[in-house]
Amino acid sequence: MFLETQPWLNNLGSTTIWAISTQTFKKQLDNAGPATAVPRRRSAAGPAEPHARANLSSMADSLNRLHFKVDGMDGYLERLDEAVQR
């Protein structure tokens, strides 16, 4: 699952936090196709995988650092997902 809700926030009313699962960024070798599978086409410039992975990581960091105001409170909470942090 790409995004999952955090159930420990049910007592905060309508506020919901979404966290990106660390599994999103792990290449799963268990699901690799058979040896006879057609190889993927790659662009002439080479694979974009490292750049795409960096973008996903950056988006995850940004989403997990979002500040939000909790209903009925004057303070702000910051949600940091340590699994995504370096």
N, CA, C and O atoms as a GROMACS GRO file, in nm:
protein
  344
    1MET      N    1   0.085  -0.118   0.000
    1MET     CA    2   0.000   0.000   0.000
    1MET      C    3   0.089   0.124   0.000
    1MET      O    4   0.186   0.131   0.076
    2PHE      N    5   0.057   0.218  -0.082
    2PHE     CA    6   0.139   0.338  -0.094
    2PHE      C    7   0.122   0.430   0.026
    2PHE      O    8   0.220   0.476   0.083
    3LEU      N    9  -0.002   0.456   0.065
    3LEU     CA   10  -0.028   0.542   0.180
    3LEU      C   11  -0.110   0.466   0.282
    3LEU      O   12  -0.194   0.385   0.245
    4GLU      N   13  -0.087   0.491   0.407
    4GLU     CA   14  -0.166   0.427   0.512
    4GLU      C   15  -0.200   0.530   0.618
    4GLU      O   16  -0.121   0.620   0.647
    5THR      N   17  -0.319   0.516   0.677
    5THR     CA   18  -0.358   0.610   0.782
    5THR      C   19  -0.296   0.566   0.913
    5THR      O   20  -0.263   0.448   0.931
    6GLN      N   21  -0.281   0.658   1.002
    6GLN     CA   22  -0.227   0.628   1.134
    6GLN      C   23  -0.343   0.618   1.233
    6GLN      O   24  -0.402   0.720   1.268
    7PRO      N   25  -0.377   0.496   1.280
    7PRO     CA   26  -0.495   0.477   1.364
    7PRO      C   27  -0.484   0.543   1.501
    7PRO      O   28  -0.587   0.565   1.565
    8TRP      N   29  -0.365   0.574   1.548
    8TRP     CA   30  -0.350   0.634   1.680
    8TRP      C   31  -0.400   0.777   1.685
    8TRP      O   32  -0.399   0.839   1.791
    9LEU      N   33  -0.446   0.830   1.572
    9LEU     CA   34  -0.496   0.968   1.569
    9LEU      C   35  -0.648   0.976   1.573
    9LEU      O   36  -0.703   1.085   1.556
   10ASN      N   37  -0.716   0.865   1.596
   10ASN     CA   38  -0.862   0.865   1.596
   10ASN      C   39  -0.921   0.961   1.698
   10ASN      O   40  -1.030   1.014   1.676
   11ASN      N   41  -0.852   0.985   1.809
   11ASN     CA   42  -0.905   1.073   1.912
   11ASN      C   43  -0.888   1.221   1.879
   11ASN      O   44  -0.929   1.305   1.958
   12LEU      N   45  -0.831   1.254   1.766
   12LEU     CA   46  -0.810   1.394   1.729
   12LEU      C   47  -0.923   1.449   1.642
   12LEU      O   48  -0.912   1.560   1.589
   13GLY      N   49  -1.030   1.375   1.628
   13GLY     CA   50  -1.142   1.424   1.551
   13GLY      C   51  -1.123   1.403   1.402
   13GLY      O   52  -1.091   1.292   1.359
   14SER      N   53  -1.143   1.507   1.325
   14SER     CA   54  -1.140   1.494   1.180
   14SER      C   55  -1.000   1.499   1.121
   14SER      O   56  -0.984   1.484   1.000
   15THR      N   57  -0.898   1.521   1.202
   15THR     CA   58  -0.761   1.530   1.152
   15THR      C   59  -0.708   1.390   1.123
   15THR      O   60  -0.718   1.301   1.208
   16THR      N   61  -0.652   1.370   1.006
   16THR     CA   62  -0.594   1.241   0.968
   16THR      C   63  -0.454   1.265   0.914
   16THR      O   64  -0.431   1.359   0.839
   17ILE      N   65  -0.362   1.178   0.953
   17ILE     CA   66  -0.225   1.185   0.901
   17ILE      C   67  -0.204   1.065   0.810
   17ILE      O   68  -0.244   0.953   0.842
   18TRP      N   69  -0.143   1.090   0.697
   18TRP     CA   70  -0.108   0.983   0.604
   18TRP      C   71   0.043   0.969   0.604
   18TRP      O   72   0.115   1.069   0.598
   19ALA      N   73   0.092   0.847   0.612
   19ALA     CA   74   0.236   0.822   0.610
   19ALA      C   75   0.268   0.731   0.492
   19ALA      O   76   0.192   0.640   0.462
   20ILE      N   77   0.378   0.755   0.429
   20ILE     CA   78   0.420   0.673   0.317
   20ILE      C   79   0.497   0.554   0.371
   20ILE      O   80   0.592   0.570   0.448
   21SER      N   81   0.457   0.437   0.329
   21SER     CA   82   0.521   0.314   0.374
   21SER      C   83   0.663   0.305   0.319
   21SER      O   84   0.689   0.345   0.205
   22THR      N   85   0.755   0.253   0.400
   22THR     CA   86   0.893   0.237   0.353
   22THR      C   87   0.901   0.133   0.242
   22THR      O   88   0.996   0.134   0.164
   23GLN      N   89   0.803   0.042   0.234
   23GLN     CA   90   0.802  -0.059   0.129
   23GLN      C   91   0.790   0.003  -0.009
   23GLN      O   92   0.826  -0.059  -0.109
   24THR      N   93   0.739   0.126  -0.016
   24THR     CA   94   0.723   0.195  -0.143
   24THR      C   95   0.857   0.212  -0.213
   24THR      O   96   0.862   0.213  -0.336
   25PHE      N   97   0.965   0.227  -0.137
   25PHE     CA   98   1.095   0.259  -0.194
   25PHE      C   99   1.187   0.139  -0.205
   25PHE      O  100   1.302   0.153  -0.246
   26LYS      N  101   1.138   0.021  -0.168
   26LYS     CA  102   1.223  -0.098  -0.175
   26LYS      C  103   1.189  -0.179  -0.299
   26LYS      O  104   1.072  -0.208  -0.325
   27LYS      N  105   1.290  -0.215  -0.373
   27LYS     CA  106   1.270  -0.298  -0.491
   27LYS      C  107   1.241  -0.440  -0.443
   27LYS      O  108   1.318  -0.496  -0.366
   28GLN      N  109   1.131  -0.496  -0.490
   28GLN     CA  110   1.093  -0.628  -0.444
   28GLN      C  111   1.139  -0.733  -0.544
   28GLN      O  112   1.084  -0.745  -0.654
   29LEU      N  113   1.240  -0.808  -0.504
   29LEU     CA  114   1.293  -0.911  -0.591
   29LEU      C  115   1.204  -1.034  -0.592
   29LEU      O  116   1.210  -1.114  -0.686
   30ASP      N  117   1.120  -1.052  -0.489
   30ASP     CA  118   1.031  -1.167  -0.483
   30ASP      C  119   0.932  -1.165  -0.599
   30ASP      O  120   0.888  -1.271  -0.644
   31ASN      N  121   0.895  -1.048  -0.646
   31ASN     CA  122   0.794  -1.035  -0.750
   31ASN      C  123   0.855  -1.027  -0.890
   31ASN      O  124   0.786  -0.994  -0.986
   32ALA      N  125   0.982  -1.057  -0.901
   32ALA     CA  126   1.048  -1.050  -1.032
   32ALA      C  127   0.986  -1.153  -1.125
   32ALA      O  128   0.947  -1.261  -1.083
   33GLY      N  129   0.978  -1.118  -1.251
   33GLY     CA  130   0.918  -1.208  -1.350
   33GLY      C  131   1.009  -1.326  -1.380
   33GLY      O  132   1.124  -1.330  -1.334
   34PRO      N  133   0.958  -1.421  -1.457
   34PRO     CA  134   1.041  -1.536  -1.493
   34PRO      C  135   1.158  -1.495  -1.582
   34PRO      O  136   1.159  -1.386  -1.639
   35ALA      N  137   1.255  -1.583  -1.593
   35ALA     CA  138   1.377  -1.552  -1.669
   35ALA      C  139   1.347  -1.529  -1.817
   35ALA      O  140   1.426  -1.466  -1.886
   36THR      N  141   1.234  -1.579  -1.865
   36THR     CA  142   1.200  -1.563  -2.006
   36THR      C  143   1.122  -1.435  -2.034
   36THR      O  144   1.082  -1.410  -2.148
   37ALA      N  145   1.101  -1.354  -1.933
   37ALA     CA  146   1.024  -1.231  -1.950
   37ALA      C  147   1.099  -1.135  -2.042
   37ALA      O  148   1.222  -1.134  -2.046
   38VAL      N  149   1.023  -1.055  -2.116
   38VAL     CA  150   1.082  -0.956  -2.206
   38VAL      C  151   1.146  -0.846  -2.123
   38VAL      O  152   1.080  -0.791  -2.035
   39PRO      N  153   1.272  -0.812  -2.148
   39PRO     CA  154   1.336  -0.705  -2.070
   39PRO      C  155   1.272  -0.570  -2.097
   39PRO      O  156   1.216  -0.547  -2.205
   40ARG      N  157   1.279  -0.483  -1.999
   40ARG     CA  158   1.223  -0.348  -2.014
   40ARG      C  159   1.306  -0.267  -2.112
   40ARG      O  160   1.427  -0.284  -2.123
   41ARG      N  161   1.236  -0.178  -2.184
   41ARG     CA  162   1.308  -0.085  -2.271
   41ARG      C  163   1.365   0.026  -2.186
   41ARG      O  164   1.301   0.072  -2.091
   42ARG      N  165   1.483   0.070  -2.220
   42ARG     CA  166   1.545   0.181  -2.149
   42ARG      C  167   1.573   0.292  -2.249
   42ARG      O  168   1.598   0.267  -2.367
   43SER      N  169   1.569   0.413  -2.200
   43SER     CA  170   1.594   0.526  -2.288
   43SER      C  171   1.742   0.532  -2.324
   43SER      O  172   1.826   0.471  -2.258
   44ALA      N  173   1.772   0.606  -2.428
   44ALA     CA  174   1.910   0.619  -2.474
   44ALA      C  175   1.997   0.687  -2.369
   44ALA      O  176   2.118   0.663  -2.364
   45ALA      N  177   1.937   0.771  -2.287
   45ALA     CA  178   2.013   0.844  -2.185
   45ALA      C  179   2.044   0.757  -2.064
   45ALA      O  180   2.118   0.800  -1.975
   46GLY      N  181   1.990   0.637  -2.060
   46GLY     CA  182   2.015   0.548  -1.947
   46GLY      C  183   1.895   0.546  -1.854
   46GLY      O  184   1.800   0.621  -1.872
   47PRO      N  185   1.900   0.460  -1.755
   47PRO     CA  186   1.785   0.446  -1.665
   47PRO      C  187   1.765   0.570  -1.579
   47PRO      O  188   1.860   0.635  -1.536
   48ALA      N  189   1.640   0.602  -1.555
   48ALA     CA  190   1.606   0.718  -1.472
   48ALA      C  191   1.576   0.676  -1.330
   48ALA      O  192   1.529   0.757  -1.250
   49GLU      N  193   1.603   0.551  -1.296
   49GLU     CA  194   1.566   0.500  -1.165
   49GLU      C  195   1.623   0.580  -1.049
   49GLU      O  196   1.546   0.615  -0.960
   50PRO      N  197   1.752   0.610  -1.043
   50PRO     CA  198   1.804   0.686  -0.928
   50PRO      C  199   1.737   0.823  -0.913
   50PRO      O  200   1.708   0.867  -0.802
   51HIS      N  201   1.714   0.890  -1.026
   51HIS     CA  202   1.649   1.022  -1.022
   51HIS      C  203   1.505   1.009  -0.972
   51HIS      O  204   1.460   1.087  -0.889
   52ALA      N  205   1.434   0.909  -1.024
   52ALA     CA  206   1.294   0.887  -0.982
   52ALA      C  207   1.289   0.851  -0.835
   52ALA      O  208   1.201   0.898  -0.763
   53ARG      N  209   1.382   0.768  -0.789
   53ARG     CA  210   1.384   0.728  -0.648
   53ARG      C  211   1.414   0.849  -0.560
   53ARG      O  212   1.356   0.862  -0.452
   54ALA      N  213   1.502   0.937  -0.604
   54ALA     CA  214   1.533   1.058  -0.528
   54ALA      C  215   1.411   1.148  -0.519
   54ALA      O  216   1.384   1.207  -0.414
   55ASN      N  217   1.335   1.159  -0.629
   55ASN     CA  218   1.213   1.239  -0.627
   55ASN      C  219   1.110   1.182  -0.532
   55ASN      O  220   1.047   1.256  -0.456
   56LEU      N  221   1.092   1.049  -0.533
   56LEU     CA  222   0.998   0.985  -0.442
   56LEU      C  223   1.039   1.006  -0.297
   56LEU      O  224   0.955   1.034  -0.211
   57SER      N  225   1.167   0.993  -0.270
   57SER     CA  226   1.217   1.014  -0.134
   57SER      C  227   1.195   1.158  -0.090
   57SER      O  228   1.155   1.182   0.024
   58SER      N  229   1.219   1.252  -0.180
   58SER     CA  230   1.198   1.393  -0.148
   58SER      C  231   1.051   1.421  -0.119
   58SER      O  232   1.019   1.494  -0.026
   59MET      N  233   0.962   1.363  -0.200
   59MET     CA  234   0.818   1.382  -0.177
   59MET      C  235   0.777   1.322  -0.044
   59MET      O  236   0.697   1.381   0.029
   60ALA      N  237   0.831   1.204  -0.011
   60ALA     CA  238   0.798   1.140   0.116
   60ALA      C  239   0.844   1.226   0.233
   60ALA      O  240   0.770   1.243   0.330
   61ASP      N  241   0.966   1.279   0.224
   61ASP     CA  242   1.016   1.367   0.330
   61ASP      C  243   0.926   1.488   0.347
   61ASP      O  244   0.893   1.526   0.459
   62SER      N  245   0.886   1.548   0.236
   62SER     CA  246   0.800   1.667   0.243
   62SER      C  247   0.665   1.635   0.304
   62SER      O  248   0.616   1.708   0.390
   63LEU      N  249   0.605   1.525   0.260
   63LEU     CA  250   0.474   1.487   0.313
   63LEU      C  251   0.480   1.455   0.462
   63LEU      O  252   0.391   1.492   0.538
   64ASN      N  253   0.587   1.387   0.503
   64ASN     CA  254   0.597   1.348   0.643
   64ASN      C  255   0.639   1.462   0.734
   64ASN      O  256   0.634   1.447   0.856
   65ARG      N  257   0.680   1.574   0.678
   65ARG     CA  258   0.717   1.690   0.759
   65ARG      C  259   0.608   1.797   0.761
   65ARG      O  260   0.628   1.905   0.817
   66LEU      N  261   0.495   1.768   0.700
   66LEU     CA  262   0.388   1.868   0.695
   66LEU      C  263   0.346   1.908   0.836
   66LEU      O  264   0.329   1.824   0.924
   67HIS      N  265   0.328   2.035   0.853
   67HIS     CA  266   0.275   2.085   0.979
   67HIS      C  267   0.125   2.095   0.964
   67HIS      O  268   0.074   2.134   0.859
   68PHE      N  269   0.054   2.061   1.069
   68PHE     CA  270  -0.090   2.077   1.064
   68PHE      C  271  -0.138   2.124   1.200
   68PHE      O  272  -0.078   2.094   1.303
   69LYS      N  273  -0.246   2.196   1.199
   69LYS     CA  274  -0.302   2.247   1.323
   69LYS      C  275  -0.410   2.150   1.370
   69LYS      O  276  -0.501   2.116   1.295
   70VAL      N  277  -0.398   2.106   1.493
   70VAL     CA  278  -0.495   2.013   1.549
   70VAL      C  279  -0.614   2.093   1.600
   70VAL      O  280  -0.598   2.194   1.668
   71ASP      N  281  -0.736   2.046   1.565
   71ASP     CA  282  -0.857   2.114   1.608
   71ASP      C  283  -0.858   2.132   1.759
   71ASP      O  284  -0.834   2.037   1.833
   72GLY      N  285  -0.887   2.253   1.805
   72GLY     CA  286  -0.896   2.280   1.947
   72GLY      C  287  -0.763   2.306   2.015
   72GLY      O  288  -0.760   2.327   2.136
   73MET      N  289  -0.654   2.305   1.942
   73MET     CA  290  -0.522   2.328   2.003
   73MET      C  291  -0.455   2.444   1.932
   73MET      O  292  -0.477   2.467   1.813
   74ASP      N  293  -0.373   2.518   2.005
   74ASP     CA  294  -0.302   2.630   1.945
   74ASP      C  295  -0.167   2.588   1.886
   74ASP      O  296  -0.111   2.659   1.803
   75GLY      N  297  -0.114   2.474   1.930
   75GLY     CA  298   0.018   2.431   1.884
   75GLY      C  299   0.013   2.356   1.753
   75GLY      O  300  -0.094   2.323   1.704
   76TYR      N  301   0.127   2.330   1.699
   76TYR     CA  302   0.140   2.253   1.575
   76TYR      C  303   0.212   2.123   1.605
   76TYR      O  304   0.302   2.118   1.690
   77LEU      N  305   0.172   2.018   1.535
   77LEU     CA  306   0.239   1.889   1.546
   77LEU      C  307   0.320   1.866   1.420
   77LEU      O  308   0.279   1.903   1.310
   78GLU      N  309   0.432   1.805   1.437
   78GLU     CA  310   0.513   1.770   1.320
   78GLU      C  311   0.530   1.620   1.318
   78GLU      O  312   0.575   1.560   1.417
   79ARG      N  313   0.496   1.560   1.207
   79ARG     CA  314   0.506   1.414   1.194
   79ARG      C  315   0.630   1.380   1.112
   79ARG      O  316   0.636   1.411   0.992
   80LEU      N  317   0.728   1.318   1.175
   80LEU     CA  318   0.848   1.275   1.103
   80LEU      C  319   0.849   1.123   1.098
   80LEU      O  320   0.848   1.058   1.202
   81ASP      N  321   0.852   1.068   0.982
   81ASP     CA  322   0.859   0.924   0.967
   81ASP      C  323   1.006   0.885   0.962
   81ASP      O  324   1.073   0.905   0.861
   82GLU      N  325   1.057   0.828   1.072
   82GLU     CA  326   1.200   0.798   1.082
   82GLU      C  327   1.245   0.693   0.981
   82GLU      O  328   1.362   0.689   0.943
   83ALA      N  329   1.153   0.609   0.939
   83ALA     CA  330   1.191   0.505   0.843
   83ALA      C  331   1.230   0.564   0.708
   83ALA      O  332   1.308   0.504   0.634
   84VAL      N  333   1.177   0.683   0.676
   84VAL     CA  334   1.208   0.746   0.547
   84VAL      C  335   1.332   0.834   0.559
   84VAL      O  336   1.398   0.863   0.459
   85GLN      N  337   1.363   0.876   0.682
   85GLN     CA  338   1.477   0.964   0.703
   85GLN      C  339   1.607   0.892   0.672
   85GLN      O  340   1.614   0.769   0.680
   86ARG      N  341   1.708   0.966   0.637
   86ARG     CA  342   1.839   0.906   0.603
   86ARG      C  343   1.905   0.849   0.725
   86ARG      O  344   2.015   0.795   0.715
   0.00000   0.00000   0.00000
